[in-house]
Amino acid sequence: MITERAMLAAVHVSVWTAVKHDKKISNEVARSHGASASAGRYNKQLLMGAEKLEEIRTLAGQIRQHFYKVSLPWSDEGFRLLPAHLYFDLTKLMREFEANFQNAVDDFLKVYPSYIEQVRPSLNGLFQADDYPSADKLRKKFGVKLEVLPIPSGSDFRVDLSAEEQARVARDIDRGVREALARGNEDLWKRLREVVSHMVERLNEPDSRFHSSLVTNVVDLVEILPRLNVADDPDLNRFAAQIRDGLCNHSARDLKKSEDLRVATASEAAGIVAAMDNVLSERRAAEDSEATEIPSADHIFAHMSAYMEAQSAA
């Protein structure tokens, strides 16, 4: 069952914005233009050139980026689908992220008073000492937290409702799970197609400057994709293997040095993109004709459940 093979996870990263709404200035601007007080807001940048704060923001972005990399879309509330076999890797890395994040916050708070004095001349008459929290209060505005929840299941829904209502709600829950799984599957197709298409675009521009990430991004994705493929979509695994064997054997430097190699790799990558588009086109056509072989939400859920049960039995 998918509830035994994956979970829902969310990463919450909070960073002080260093922005303050100045009600007094906002009202003065509105009055001077004969506008309503609610017509606009004047927001002050409390710190400028605060390198240590920028380092925290950069780290926060890296944490979110990694979480998105190892998970799949699920809901609009921030939760994403996390395969169970990636849980321990993620929690280990999150502990490292959290330690680095707290160290960065400590470094920022050490120089926080100097940043305040540094910005005072720039703000001039807009400077208000009360706008700046104490270091102790400010520390609470930073944080990193990993939240994990089980995947909902209609069979686990138990409240004091009629049997008919319970069945209806259970169906809604299961349908929501299937639709979310389908979105996750679509996200993997999108990721794979985009990274290969980008390689085609860059390699077809011989004078363009490309970095090692042109290849390493492809390598990283095809390595993790089979572990993210909770729907066990065979076409995704097949293309990942084909891309790994055909596009990941040469570095960006090799491709830049050899025009023949670059052209051949671009051609192979373009062929893979075309093949992916063909598969997706066939699936859409099958879906339109309501064929049973399509990877719709119901199909993915049924195929995955059968696969998981077979694995458990083995």
CORZI-V937079 format. One record per residue. RES is the residue in three letters. SS is DSSP state (helix for helix, strand for strand, loop for the rest). PHI is phi in whole degrees, -180 to 180 (999 if undefined). BURIAL is 1 if it has 24 or more other C-alpha atoms within 12 Angstrom, else 0. Layout:
res=RES ss=SS phi=PHI burial=BURIAL
res=RES ss=SS phi=PHI burial=BURIAL
This chain:
res=MET ss=loop phi=999 burial=1
res=ILE ss=helix phi=-63 burial=1
res=THR ss=helix phi=-66 burial=1
res=GLU ss=helix phi=-98 burial=0
res=ARG ss=helix phi=-109 burial=1
res=ALA ss=strand phi=-152 burial=1
res=MET ss=strand phi=-149 burial=1
res=LEU ss=strand phi=-101 burial=1
res=ALA ss=strand phi=-142 burial=1
res=ALA ss=strand phi=-141 burial=1
res=VAL ss=strand phi=-110 burial=1
res=HIS ss=strand phi=-108 burial=0
res=VAL ss=strand phi=-121 burial=1
res=SER ss=strand phi=-114 burial=1
res=VAL ss=loop phi=-137 burial=1
res=TRP ss=loop phi=-60 burial=1
res=THR ss=loop phi=-77 burial=0
res=ALA ss=loop phi=59 burial=1
res=VAL ss=strand phi=-126 burial=0
res=LYS ss=strand phi=-133 burial=1
res=HIS ss=strand phi=-78 burial=0
res=ASP ss=loop phi=-95 burial=0
res=LYS ss=helix phi=-64 burial=0
res=LYS ss=helix phi=-62 burial=0
res=ILE ss=helix phi=-65 burial=0
res=SER ss=helix phi=-61 burial=1
res=ASN ss=helix phi=-68 burial=0
res=GLU ss=helix phi=-64 burial=0
res=VAL ss=helix phi=-64 burial=0
res=ALA ss=helix phi=-63 burial=0
res=ARG ss=helix phi=-65 burial=0
res=SER ss=helix phi=-65 burial=0
res=HIS ss=loop phi=-110 burial=0
res=GLY ss=loop phi=63 burial=0
res=ALA ss=loop phi=-104 burial=0
res=SER ss=loop phi=-67 burial=0
res=ALA ss=loop phi=-63 burial=0
res=SER ss=loop phi=-93 burial=0
res=ALA ss=loop phi=-73 burial=0
res=GLY ss=loop phi=-169 burial=0
res=ARG ss=loop phi=-133 burial=0
res=TYR ss=loop phi=-108 burial=0
res=ASN ss=strand phi=-107 burial=0
res=LYS ss=strand phi=-91 burial=1
res=GLN ss=strand phi=-86 burial=1
res=LEU ss=loop phi=-71 burial=1
res=LEU ss=loop phi=-132 burial=1
res=MET ss=loop phi=-135 burial=1
res=GLY ss=loop phi=72 burial=0
res=ALA ss=loop phi=-86 burial=1
res=GLU ss=helix phi=-61 burial=0
res=LYS ss=helix phi=-67 burial=1
res=LEU ss=helix phi=-72 burial=1
res=GLU ss=helix phi=-64 burial=0
res=GLU ss=helix phi=-64 burial=0
res=ILE ss=helix phi=-66 burial=1
res=ARG ss=helix phi=-63 burial=1
res=THR ss=helix phi=-63 burial=0
res=LEU ss=helix phi=-64 burial=1
res=ALA ss=helix phi=-59 burial=1
res=GLY ss=helix phi=-65 burial=0
res=GLN ss=helix phi=-66 burial=0
res=ILE ss=helix phi=-64 burial=1
res=ARG ss=helix phi=-64 burial=1
res=GLN ss=helix phi=-62 burial=0
res=HIS ss=helix phi=-66 burial=1
res=PHE ss=helix phi=-62 burial=1
res=TYR ss=helix phi=-64 burial=1
res=LYS ss=helix phi=-66 burial=1
res=VAL ss=loop phi=-100 burial=1
res=SER ss=loop phi=-138 burial=1
res=LEU ss=strand phi=-125 burial=1
res=PRO ss=strand phi=-58 burial=1
res=TRP ss=loop phi=-138 burial=1
res=SER ss=loop phi=-137 burial=0
res=ASP ss=loop phi=-86 burial=0
res=GLU ss=loop phi=-93 burial=0
res=GLY ss=loop phi=99 burial=0
res=PHE ss=loop phi=-82 burial=1
res=ARG ss=strand phi=-132 burial=1
res=LEU ss=strand phi=-82 burial=1
res=LEU ss=strand phi=-119 burial=1
res=PRO ss=strand phi=-58 burial=1
res=ALA ss=helix phi=-59 burial=1
res=HIS ss=helix phi=-76 burial=0
res=LEU ss=helix phi=-104 burial=1
res=TYR ss=helix phi=-61 burial=1
res=PHE ss=helix phi=-67 burial=0
res=ASP ss=helix phi=-62 burial=0
res=LEU ss=helix phi=-68 burial=1
res=THR ss=helix phi=-65 burial=1
res=LYS ss=helix phi=-64 burial=0
res=LEU ss=helix phi=-68 burial=0
res=MET ss=helix phi=-64 burial=1
res=ARG ss=helix phi=-64 burial=0
res=GLU ss=helix phi=-67 burial=0
res=PHE ss=helix phi=-59 burial=1
res=GLU ss=helix phi=-63 burial=1
res=ALA ss=helix phi=-64 burial=0
res=ASN ss=helix phi=-64 burial=0
res=PHE ss=helix phi=-64 burial=1
res=GLN ss=helix phi=-66 burial=1
res=ASN ss=helix phi=-64 burial=0
res=ALA ss=helix phi=-66 burial=1
res=VAL ss=helix phi=-65 burial=1
res=ASP ss=helix phi=-60 burial=1
res=ASP ss=helix phi=-64 burial=0
res=PHE ss=helix phi=-66 burial=1
res=LEU ss=helix phi=-66 burial=1
res=LYS ss=helix phi=-64 burial=0
res=VAL ss=helix phi=-107 burial=0
res=TYR ss=helix phi=-54 burial=1
res=PRO ss=helix phi=-60 burial=0
res=SER ss=helix phi=-69 burial=0
res=TYR ss=helix phi=-66 burial=1
res=ILE ss=helix phi=-64 burial=1
res=GLU ss=helix phi=-67 burial=0
res=GLN ss=helix phi=-66 burial=0
res=VAL ss=helix phi=-91 burial=1
res=ARG ss=helix phi=-55 burial=0
res=PRO ss=helix phi=-64 burial=0
res=SER ss=helix phi=-69 burial=0
res=LEU ss=helix phi=-78 burial=0
res=ASN ss=helix phi=52 burial=0
res=GLY ss=helix phi=-68 burial=0
res=LEU ss=helix phi=-85 burial=1
res=PHE ss=loop phi=-71 burial=0
res=GLN ss=loop phi=-135 burial=0
res=ALA ss=helix phi=-60 burial=0
res=ASP ss=helix phi=-69 burial=0
res=ASP ss=helix phi=-72 burial=0
res=TYR ss=loop phi=-105 burial=1
res=PRO ss=loop phi=-65 burial=0
res=SER ss=loop phi=-68 burial=0
res=ALA ss=helix phi=-61 burial=0
res=ASP ss=helix phi=-64 burial=0
res=LYS ss=helix phi=-70 burial=0
res=LEU ss=helix phi=-67 burial=1
res=ARG ss=helix phi=-58 burial=1
res=LYS ss=loop phi=-72 burial=0
res=LYS ss=loop phi=-87 burial=0
res=PHE ss=loop phi=-117 burial=1
res=GLY ss=strand phi=-178 burial=1
res=VAL ss=strand phi=-135 burial=1
res=LYS ss=strand phi=-147 burial=1
res=LEU ss=strand phi=-103 burial=1
res=GLU ss=strand phi=-115 burial=0
res=VAL ss=strand phi=-127 burial=0
res=LEU ss=strand phi=-135 burial=0
res=PRO ss=loop phi=-74 burial=0
res=ILE ss=loop phi=-72 burial=1
res=PRO ss=loop phi=-66 burial=1
res=SER ss=loop phi=-137 burial=1
res=GLY ss=helix phi=-61 burial=0
res=SER ss=helix phi=-70 burial=0
res=ASP ss=helix phi=-94 burial=0
res=PHE ss=loop phi=-80 burial=0
res=ARG ss=loop phi=-140 burial=0
res=VAL ss=loop phi=-141 burial=0
res=ASP ss=loop phi=-82 burial=0
res=LEU ss=loop phi=-128 burial=0
res=SER ss=loop phi=-66 burial=0
res=ALA ss=helix phi=-59 burial=0
res=GLU ss=helix phi=-66 burial=0
res=GLU ss=helix phi=-68 burial=0
res=GLN ss=helix phi=-61 burial=0
res=ALA ss=helix phi=-65 burial=0
res=ARG ss=helix phi=-65 burial=0
res=VAL ss=helix phi=-65 burial=0
res=ALA ss=helix phi=-61 burial=0
res=ARG ss=helix phi=-64 burial=0
res=ASP ss=helix phi=-63 burial=0
res=ILE ss=helix phi=-63 burial=0
res=ASP ss=helix phi=-64 burial=1
res=ARG ss=helix phi=-64 burial=1
res=GLY ss=helix phi=-62 burial=0
res=VAL ss=helix phi=-64 burial=1
res=ARG ss=helix phi=-63 burial=1
res=GLU ss=helix phi=-66 burial=1
res=ALA ss=helix phi=-67 burial=1
res=LEU ss=helix phi=-63 burial=1
res=ALA ss=helix phi=-64 burial=1
res=ARG ss=helix phi=-64 burial=1
res=GLY ss=helix phi=-64 burial=1
res=ASN ss=helix phi=-63 burial=1
res=GLU ss=helix phi=-64 burial=1
res=ASP ss=helix phi=-64 burial=1
res=LEU ss=helix phi=-65 burial=1
res=TRP ss=helix phi=-61 burial=1
res=LYS ss=helix phi=-64 burial=1
res=ARG ss=helix phi=-59 burial=1
res=LEU ss=helix phi=-66 burial=1
res=ARG ss=helix phi=-66 burial=1
res=GLU ss=helix phi=-65 burial=1
res=VAL ss=helix phi=-71 burial=1
res=VAL ss=helix phi=-76 burial=1
res=SER ss=helix phi=-62 burial=1
res=HIS ss=helix phi=-63 burial=1
res=MET ss=helix phi=-64 burial=1
res=VAL ss=helix phi=-60 burial=1
res=GLU ss=helix phi=-60 burial=1
res=ARG ss=helix phi=-71 burial=1
res=LEU ss=helix phi=-71 burial=1
res=ASN ss=loop phi=-82 burial=1
res=GLU ss=loop phi=-115 burial=0
res=PRO ss=loop phi=-57 burial=0
res=ASP ss=loop phi=-90 burial=0
res=SER ss=loop phi=-75 burial=0
res=ARG ss=loop phi=-99 burial=0
res=PHE ss=loop phi=-123 burial=1
res=HIS ss=loop phi=-105 burial=0
res=SER ss=loop phi=-61 burial=0
res=SER ss=helix phi=-63 burial=0
res=LEU ss=helix phi=-57 burial=1
res=VAL ss=helix phi=-97 burial=1
res=THR ss=helix phi=-64 burial=1
res=ASN ss=helix phi=-64 burial=1
res=VAL ss=helix phi=-68 burial=1
res=VAL ss=helix phi=-60 burial=1
res=ASP ss=helix phi=-59 burial=1
res=LEU ss=helix phi=-70 burial=1
res=VAL ss=helix phi=-69 burial=1
res=GLU ss=helix phi=-74 burial=1
res=ILE ss=helix phi=-92 burial=1
res=LEU ss=helix phi=-57 burial=1
res=PRO ss=helix phi=-59 burial=1
res=ARG ss=helix phi=-79 burial=1
res=LEU ss=helix phi=-87 burial=1
res=ASN ss=loop phi=-78 burial=1
res=VAL ss=loop phi=-68 burial=1
res=ALA ss=loop phi=-81 burial=1
res=ASP ss=loop phi=52 burial=1
res=ASP ss=loop phi=-71 burial=1
res=PRO ss=helix phi=-64 burial=0
res=ASP ss=helix phi=-67 burial=1
res=LEU ss=helix phi=-62 burial=1
res=ASN ss=helix phi=-64 burial=1
res=ARG ss=helix phi=-65 burial=0
res=PHE ss=helix phi=-69 burial=1
res=ALA ss=helix phi=-60 burial=1
res=ALA ss=helix phi=-67 burial=1
res=GLN ss=helix phi=-64 burial=1
res=ILE ss=helix phi=-68 burial=1
res=ARG ss=helix phi=-61 burial=1
res=ASP ss=helix phi=-75 burial=0
res=GLY ss=helix phi=-101 burial=1
res=LEU ss=helix phi=-119 burial=1
res=CYS ss=loop phi=-112 burial=1
res=ASN ss=loop phi=-92 burial=0
res=HIS ss=loop phi=-130 burial=1
res=SER ss=loop phi=-79 burial=1
res=ALA ss=helix phi=-61 burial=1
res=ARG ss=helix phi=-65 burial=0
res=ASP ss=helix phi=-60 burial=0
res=LEU ss=helix phi=-66 burial=1
res=LYS ss=helix phi=-74 burial=1
res=LYS ss=helix phi=-75 burial=0
res=SER ss=loop phi=-111 burial=0
res=GLU ss=helix phi=-68 burial=0
res=ASP ss=helix phi=-62 burial=0
res=LEU ss=helix phi=-65 burial=1
res=ARG ss=helix phi=-64 burial=1
res=VAL ss=helix phi=-65 burial=1
res=ALA ss=helix phi=-65 burial=0
res=THR ss=helix phi=-68 burial=1
res=ALA ss=helix phi=-62 burial=1
res=SER ss=helix phi=-65 burial=1
res=GLU ss=helix phi=-66 burial=1
res=ALA ss=helix phi=-63 burial=1
res=ALA ss=helix phi=-63 burial=1
res=GLY ss=helix phi=-65 burial=1
res=ILE ss=helix phi=-67 burial=1
res=VAL ss=helix phi=-60 burial=1
res=ALA ss=helix phi=-63 burial=0
res=ALA ss=helix phi=-66 burial=0
res=MET ss=helix phi=-63 burial=1
res=ASP ss=helix phi=-62 burial=0
res=ASN ss=helix phi=-66 burial=0
res=VAL ss=helix phi=-63 burial=0
res=LEU ss=helix phi=-65 burial=1
res=SER ss=helix phi=-64 burial=0
res=GLU ss=helix phi=-64 burial=0
res=ARG ss=helix phi=-68 burial=0
res=ARG ss=helix phi=-66 burial=0
res=ALA ss=helix phi=-65 burial=0
res=ALA ss=helix phi=-65 burial=0
res=GLU ss=helix phi=-65 burial=0
res=ASP ss=helix phi=-63 burial=0
res=SER ss=loop phi=-92 burial=0
res=GLU ss=loop phi=59 burial=0
res=ALA ss=loop phi=-72 burial=0
res=THR ss=loop phi=-85 burial=0
res=GLU ss=loop phi=-91 burial=0
res=ILE ss=loop phi=-80 burial=1
res=PRO ss=loop phi=-87 burial=1
res=SER ss=loop phi=-72 burial=1
res=ALA ss=helix phi=-59 burial=1
res=ASP ss=helix phi=-64 burial=1
res=HIS ss=helix phi=-65 burial=1
res=ILE ss=helix phi=-60 burial=1
res=PHE ss=helix phi=-65 burial=1
res=ALA ss=helix phi=-66 burial=1
res=HIS ss=helix phi=-64 burial=1
res=MET ss=helix phi=-67 burial=1
res=SER ss=helix phi=-62 burial=1
res=ALA ss=helix phi=-64 burial=0
res=TYR ss=helix phi=-65 burial=0
res=MET ss=helix phi=-65 burial=0
res=GLU ss=helix phi=-66 burial=0
res=ALA ss=helix phi=-64 burial=0
res=GLN ss=helix phi=-64 burial=0
res=SER ss=helix phi=-65 burial=0
res=ALA ss=helix phi=-65 burial=0
res=ALA ss=loop phi=-70 burial=0
